[in-house]
Amino acid sequence: MIEKLEQIENGLSVLREAGRKNEQITMNLVGILNSFESRIGRLQDTILPVYHETETLRLKEENVEKCLKLLDEVMGYYNVSKEVGLLVRSGPSSVPLDDYLTALTSIESAVKHFQKNNSQSVELENLLDLFNNGGDALNKEFREILTRHSKVLPAVAILEMIEEDHTMEENSSVSIPEHVQSDLKRMAEWLMFHNYDSYMNVYASIRSNILLRSVQGLKDYQKASSLTMASPSTLSALPSPSSPLPRTKFRLDSTKKGRLQYAIEKRATKMLQRASGYSGMGSRKSDVREESGVSDRETEHFLILATSMLKLMQIESQLMLGVIPIQHRQKTFEIISRDSFELLFNDGENIGSRIKRSIGRHEYTAILTIFPIIKTLITLQPGFDDIFVGSFASTRANKLTTLLKTFQTNGVRALEEFIENIRNEQTSQLPKDGTVHEVTSNVLMFLEHLTEYSETVASTLAQDPSYNPLPTTTTKHLDEAFKKTLLGAYIRRVLTQLNLTLVTCSDLYYDNSIKAIFRLNNACYILKALQGSILLDLLKTKEPDCQQNYIDMMEDQKKAYLHTTWKKVEDKLFGADEIPIAVLKAGKLRDKDKQVIKDKFSGFNRELDEICRLQQTYAVPDPELRATLRYDSRNNISSKYKEFYDKYASVPFTKNPDKYIKNTPETIAVLIDTFFDVS
């Protein structure tokens, strides 16, 4: 216990000694820190004034540098007119455009400085004069560059362009070089930014003149080409060696000539080419339409002009990009296209008026001119709609719609006039041999031509309330089934009138046999023509039994032919004066009976000779129908004559049987095979 207390006291002594040492160390540290703080304070009192003085000197140095820099800048403004004056006065054509624009920018900066700081300075007046002169010079340079690179497009180049469907970039004759376009765009940006907006009127005036001269040049070229044509049915887009047109550097080789001619003929329309030798109804010739109406060539020229106009206007629309600000493009393009579009529109109105007068004169062939135009205008209209945007869109679009409507209205009249011409067909053209009437072949040929323009004909018929209760100008909202129905309705009306006309014409034949032959030939021709084309499918949309109706019609006419042809012969063979068989078998014939038999054979021979003579003057062009008629005739008369022959040939009614019995059933068949053989 005592030992434990001693240990505790010793520990306490050690702790007291350690506490005393810690206290001494703490006092020493406090003294050191107080001394450090005192020294720091004295150092701060010494350094801080030096720092403030140094900062003041630095700020003064910066201010001096700024003043010197501003002074240099101001001095530069005073020297701008001297440094760039000669360059600006020399004009943008004598220096690179970048250098010229940079000089104008320098002048503009100097002007702003003097206007802000010294508006009464004489230097400001000099700079303003220099800047305005530079802007005017740039505006003039814009006009000169645009004029220099805006060239009238040769007619041959336009034709090649629409043939190969070139874009502006692909045709060097059309496109302004890229570096020139770039310069024009930069000049246009500068002029527009500095309120020199008169350059847009300059641009519109120059490009409008170029477009109009290009279009007019194409018209003049077409007119001159027409005068130098070797044949009126041959289309050529190239000048002949003796052509009065000026020679240009643009030439096509012989291979390209062929391709160009083919393309233009294709664009002008296959119908016009096929119809060039189509004589029309009766004795009318194709030259009647050219003399009194619109010729095929005029139509082709208008179609080419319309296609070229769209292409050229698309090019002008592309050229404006980057040169004319977007907010001014509509008005500028209106100025550019106005005169040229009016030229096209006036040509179209002129052709439309002449076609209308032709229809008024009952020249139905005008319809062959209308449909290529309608088809082309419908095809081109979306392209024109795309470029006719903005405030003047309705004016241009309405004119196109009006022009298209005019042609479609005339088309409806021409279609109806065609039916009227069939109704009024003169009977002087009635074929003497009963073959197919010319009107029949012409009508079927005409209908086949119409199917090549089914879309166009459908859009035209859609204008007539009698075909379409809700008339429309295009086929955009007409489904395929309805289009076929429209065509089918018209074809049925045409064929119905044709059948009535043929019946009327056939009534003028003196003999019922050739009347039946005539009707058979025409019905057969119509049926074969329908079966060999899309006409039958179109007609079935309105008359599902049309094919069977023609077959039934032919069967009726076959029966009529057999009856009218052989009735007199049958009457001779089996008349009321028949001799009883018992008398014939007894072999005791009276003179009266012998004379009856002689008269029967003589009458039969006489009628048969007359029938053969007449039938050999008749024509049945269709081999199948010709064979059928011969077969039916043999079946109809051979069996009856065999019965008569077997009954009387062996009877001794005469001492000279060869005089009366000239034909056997076999020779009758041979004679019938000579029917319809004009040779």
Residue pairs with C-beta under 8 A, 6 or more apart in sequence:
74 113
76 110
77 109
77 110
77 113
77 114
77 123
78 123
80 106
80 107
80 109
80 110
80 127
81 107
81 110
81 123
81 126
81 127
81 130
83 106
84 103
84 106
84 107
84 130
85 130
87 95
87 99
87 100
87 103
88 100
88 103
88 104
88 107
88 130
88 133
88 134
88 137
89 130
89 133
91 137
91 140
91 141
92 100
92 137
92 138
92 141
92 187
93 141
93 144
97 183
97 186
97 187
100 134
100 138
101 186
101 190
103 134
104 131
104 134
104 135
104 138
104 190
107 127
107 130
107 131
107 134
108 131
110 123
110 127
111 124
111 127
111 128
111 131
114 121
114 123
114 124
114 127
115 124
118 124
135 191
135 194
135 196
138 187
138 190
138 191
138 196
139 191
139 196
139 198
139 199
139 202
141 187
142 184
142 187
142 188
142 191
142 199
142 202
142 203
143 199
143 202
143 206
145 180
145 183
145 184
145 187
146 184
146 202
146 203
146 206
146 207
147 206
149 176
149 177
149 180
150 176
150 206
150 207
150 210
151 173
151 210
152 210
152 213
152 214
152 217
153 161
153 173
153 174
153 210
153 214
153 217
153 312
154 173
154 217
154 248
154 250
155 217
155 218
155 220
155 221
155 222
155 245
156 221
156 237
156 238
156 239
156 248
156 250
156 251
156 252
157 171
157 173
157 174
157 250
158 214
158 218
158 308
158 311
158 312
159 218
159 237
159 260
159 264
159 304
159 308
160 166
160 252
160 256
160 260
161 171
161 173
161 174
161 308
161 311
162 263
162 267
162 304
162 307
162 308
162 311
163 259
163 260
163 263
163 264
164 263
166 174
168 174
168 175
168 314
168 315
168 318
168 319
169 175
173 250
174 315
176 184
176 319
181 319
181 322
181 323
184 323
185 322
185 323
187 199
188 199
188 203
188 322
188 323
188 324
190 196
191 197
191 199
192 199
192 325
197 328
200 324
200 328
200 332
201 335
203 320
203 323
203 324
203 332
204 332
204 335
204 336
205 335
207 316
207 319
207 336
208 335
208 336
208 337
208 338
208 339
208 340
211 312
211 313
211 316
211 336
211 337
211 339
211 340
212 339
212 340
212 343
214 312
215 305
215 308
215 309
215 312
215 340
215 343
215 344
216 343
218 304
218 305
218 308
219 301
219 305
219 343
219 347
220 245
221 239
221 245
222 301
222 304
222 305
223 301
224 239
224 243
224 244
224 245
225 236
225 237
225 238
225 239
225 243
226 297
226 301
228 239
228 240
228 242
228 243
229 236
229 297
232 276
232 290
232 297
233 273
233 276
233 277
235 261
235 264
235 265
235 268
235 297
235 300
236 257
236 261
237 257
237 260
237 261
237 264
238 252
238 257
238 260
239 245
239 247
252 260
264 300
264 304
265 273
265 300
267 303
267 304
267 307
267 376
268 299
268 300
268 303
268 304
268 372
269 299
269 300
269 303
269 371
269 372
269 375
269 376
270 452
271 368
271 371
271 372
271 449
271 452
271 453
272 296
272 299
272 300
272 368
272 369
272 372
273 296
274 449
275 286
275 296
275 365
275 368
275 449
276 286
276 296
277 286
278 286
278 365
278 368
278 442
278 445
278 446
279 285
279 286
279 442
280 286
280 288
280 364
280 365
280 442
281 364
281 421
281 422
281 425
281 439
281 442
282 425
282 426
282 428
282 429
282 438
282 439
283 429
284 363
284 365
286 365
288 363
288 365
289 295
289 296
289 358
289 363
289 365
289 366
289 368
289 369
290 296
292 358
292 361
292 363
293 354
293 355
293 357
293 358
293 363
293 365
293 366
293 369
294 351
294 354
294 355
294 358
294 366
294 369
296 368
296 369
298 351
299 351
299 369
299 372
299 373
302 347
302 348
302 351
302 373
303 372
303 373
303 376
305 344
305 347
306 344
306 348
306 376
306 377
306 380
307 376
307 380
309 340
309 341
309 344
310 380
310 383
310 384
312 340
313 337
313 340
313 341
313 384
313 387
314 383
314 387
316 333
316 336
316 337
317 333
317 387
320 329
320 332
320 333
324 332
329 390
330 389
330 390
330 391
330 392
331 390
331 391
331 392
333 387
333 390
334 390
334 391
334 392
337 396
341 396
341 399
345 399
345 400
345 403
348 373
348 403
348 407
349 403
349 406
351 369
351 373
352 403
352 406
352 407
352 410
355 366
355 369
355 370
355 407
355 410
355 414
356 406
356 410
356 413
358 365
358 366
359 366
359 410
359 413
359 414
359 417
362 417
362 420
362 421
362 424
364 414
364 417
364 418
364 420
364 421
366 410
366 414
367 411
367 414
367 415
367 417
367 418
368 449
370 407
370 410
370 411
370 414
370 460
371 411
371 450
371 453
371 456
371 457
371 460
372 453
373 407
374 404
374 407
374 408
374 411
374 453
374 456
374 459
374 460
375 453
375 455
375 456
377 400
377 403
377 404
377 407
378 404
378 455
378 456
378 459
378 474
378 475
381 400
381 404
381 474
384 396
384 397
384 400
385 393
385 397
388 396
388 397
401 473
404 473
405 463
405 473
408 459
408 460
408 463
408 473
409 463
411 457
411 460
411 463
412 460
412 461
412 463
412 464
415 457
415 460
415 461
415 490
418 446
418 494
419 493
419 494
419 497
422 439
422 443
422 494
422 497
422 498
422 501
423 497
423 500
423 501
425 439
425 501
425 505
427 504
427 505
427 508
429 437
429 438
429 439
430 437
430 505
430 508
430 509
431 437
431 438
431 518
431 619
432 617
433 514
433 617
433 618
433 619
433 678
434 509
434 514
434 515
434 517
434 518
434 521
434 618
434 619
434 620
435 518
435 521
435 619
435 620
435 621
436 521
436 522
436 525
436 621
437 502
437 505
437 518
437 522
439 498
439 501
439 502
440 498
440 502
440 522
440 525
440 526
441 525
443 494
443 495
443 498
444 525
444 526
444 529
444 535
447 491
447 494
447 535
448 529
448 533
448 535
450 457
450 487
450 490
451 487
451 533
451 534
451 535
451 538
454 483
454 484
454 487
455 475
455 483
457 486
457 487
457 490
458 475
458 478
458 482
458 483
458 486
458 487
459 472
459 473
459 474
459 475
459 478
461 467
461 468
461 486
461 487
461 489
461 490
462 468
462 471
462 472
462 475
462 478
462 486
463 471
463 472
463 473
464 471
465 471
467 486
467 489
467 490
468 486
472 478
475 483
478 486
481 541
484 537
484 538
484 541
485 541
485 542
487 538
487 541
488 538
488 539
488 540
488 541
488 542
488 543
489 541
489 542
491 535
491 538
491 539
491 542
492 539
492 542
492 543
492 546
495 526
495 539
498 526
502 518
502 519
502 522
503 519
505 518
506 515
506 518
506 519
507 515
509 515
509 518
511 564
511 614
512 560
512 564
513 561
513 564
513 565
513 614
513 615
513 618
514 614
514 618
515 560
515 564
516 557
516 558
516 560
516 561
516 564
517 561
517 618
517 620
519 553
519 557
520 554
520 557
520 558
520 561
520 620
520 625
520 629
521 619
521 620
521 621
521 622
521 625
523 550
523 553
523 554
523 557
524 554
524 622
524 625
525 621
525 622
526 550
527 547
527 550
527 551
527 554
528 622
529 535
530 536
530 539
530 546
530 547
530 550
531 547
536 546
536 547
539 546
540 546
540 547
543 549
554 625
558 628
558 629
558 632
561 629
562 632
562 633
562 636
565 611
565 615
565 633
566 611
566 633
566 636
566 637
568 607
569 604
569 607
569 608
569 611
569 637
570 637
570 640
572 600
572 603
572 604
572 607
573 600
573 604
573 640
573 641
573 644
574 640
574 644
575 600
577 596
579 589
579 593
579 596
579 597
581 647
583 589
583 593
584 647
584 648
584 651
587 651
587 652
589 597
589 651
589 652
589 653
593 653
594 653
594 654
597 648
597 651
597 653
597 654
597 660
598 653
598 654
598 660
600 644
600 648
601 648
601 660
601 661
601 662
602 660
604 641
604 644
604 663
605 660
605 662
605 663
608 663
608 668
608 671
612 671
612 674
612 675
615 674
615 675
615 676
616 674
616 675
616 676
616 677
616 678
617 678
618 675
618 676
619 676
619 678
620 626
620 629
620 676
626 676
629 675
629 676
630 672
630 673
630 675
630 676
633 672
633 675
634 668
634 669
634 672
637 668
637 672
638 665
638 668
638 669
638 672
641 663
641 665
641 668
642 665
645 661
645 664
645 665
649 657
649 661
653 660
654 660
663 671
